[in-house]
Amino acid sequence: MSALPTRVPPEEIARQREFARRASELLRDRFGETPLAFVHSYGCQQNVADGERISGMLAEMGFGFTDEPEKADLILFNTCAVRGHAEDRVLGNVGALKGLKRARPGVILGLCGCMVQQESVADRIRQHFPFVDLLFGTHVIHCLPELLCRLLEGGKRVFERPDAAGVIAEGLPVRRDSVFKGWLPVMYGCNNFCTYCIVPYVRGRERSRDPGDVLREAREMVAAGFKDITLLGQNVNSYGRGADHGVDFAGLLRRVNDIEGDFRIRFMTSHPRDCTLDLLDAMRDCEKVCGHLHLPFQSGSDRVLKAMNRHYDRARYLELIAAARERMPGISLTSDVIVGFPGETREDFEQTLSLIREVKFTSLFTFIYSPREGTPAARMPDPVSHEEKTRWMAELLAAQEAVAAERTAATIGRTFRVLCEESHDDGTLFGRTDGNVGIVFDGGKEAVGQFLDVRVTDAKHWILTGEIVAPQTK
């Protein structure tokens, strides 16, 4: 398969639809009228969005879906490469299917996504997992119908992972996991090359969708009843950079906000390097954009930030936080933190703790540094033991827990507009506030997918308890 341009031509998408029709016939001959697929996506929201497009193409080929892999005719793991633990989980789950493949040789076992875009991982699968039939990387997801046809017609394993800068494939079918809460990719790839991160190597360079394509999909989601739409990108703040349409991310937010309908807008992930005052102004001005900013700081130490190649310092990060709070006093702030980056000292770590206490985040996503083969950080000296890093992590979690307890306690008695997301067997409901804080309350399952006004009656560190105080808001 030859190198592809950045935007996949419509003719290629039409060609893949022809392959989908052919694949549906081959699949019926092999498995019967409605073959079943099990698709599981690991990792970030971008991976989940990719998985929804993969499922859309499979549905177009005639697949039904099952949550039980032992009942599936095709088992596909959409993998993540950000942390070693994610790779270990995938390989463990794949290894556990060896017996299933032995009992049912016709079942198709496949791997795709970021993990297998790495040459070393693909070679490992090729050599040590001979029962894996199909493997494809992040740049050829739209070619799944063709790859399946090659596998079904040729009877040989198909491995396809071109080393490319990345593509944009419009017009793919989407089978969404929810009917009211959805992911909307606006760009792909990353140009930042943080020294710990594998994403630019497996996702390719930054490339933004045309704003017209983004708005078309957003309108379709609103018309279908979606109430919570998250705009996705490895670094959404750099949306539009290098494109000729002249729309940056702040401008895109304003355009999505102008779509008629009762829905709210979220976005992730933001990089502090590219967070602008125009973006913060757009958040303030757009009534549908949630008062929640996820802005990863990773470390409170300037020395570590420089070693991470993050292109900002502690002072700049705090300036952005102050600017956000000046415009939106009640904004909810969340972040990512890496503990134990190579060469990090106790003094560096204490600077991270002090930043957490100063900013008072709503919540944090915390990680002990995990070396990724092929990144500069993997070659850096790392003298601090894992045991010591684990102790640091416990200390960090305790500090954030204290901050979170203080913040959530201050919400008792307040009323929030909540999107109800789940009903539980015990008769309770679960939803999220505009600030992305979880809240549990009593109510009927008919409320799922609806906005409700909920008053907070109790608060724990990470979650609120409340009661409905008004009927569904319109």
Secondary structure, DSSP 8 states (H G I E B T S, - for coil): -----SB--HHHHHHHHHHHHHHHHHHHHHH-SS-EEEEEE-SSHHHHHHHHHHHHHHHHTT-EE-S-GGG-SEEEEEE--SSHHHHHHHHHHHHTTHHHHHH-TTSEEEEEEHHHHSHHHHHHHHHH-TT--EEE-GGGGGGHHHHHHHHHHH-S-EEE----S--B--S-----S-SSEEEEE-EE--S---TT--HHHHH-S-EE--HHHHHHHHHHHHHTT--EEEEE-TTGGGTTTT-SS---HHHHHHHHHTS-SS-EEEEE---GGG--HHHHHHHHH-TTB-SEEE---B-S-HHHHHHHT-S--HHHHHHHHHHHHHH-TT-EEEEEEEES-TT--HHHHHHHHHHHHHH--SEEEEEE----TTSGGGGS---S-HHHHHHHHHHHHHHHHHHHHHHHHTTTT-EEEEEEEEE-TTSEEEEE-TT--EEEEE--GGGTTSEEEEEEEEE-SSEEEEEEEES---
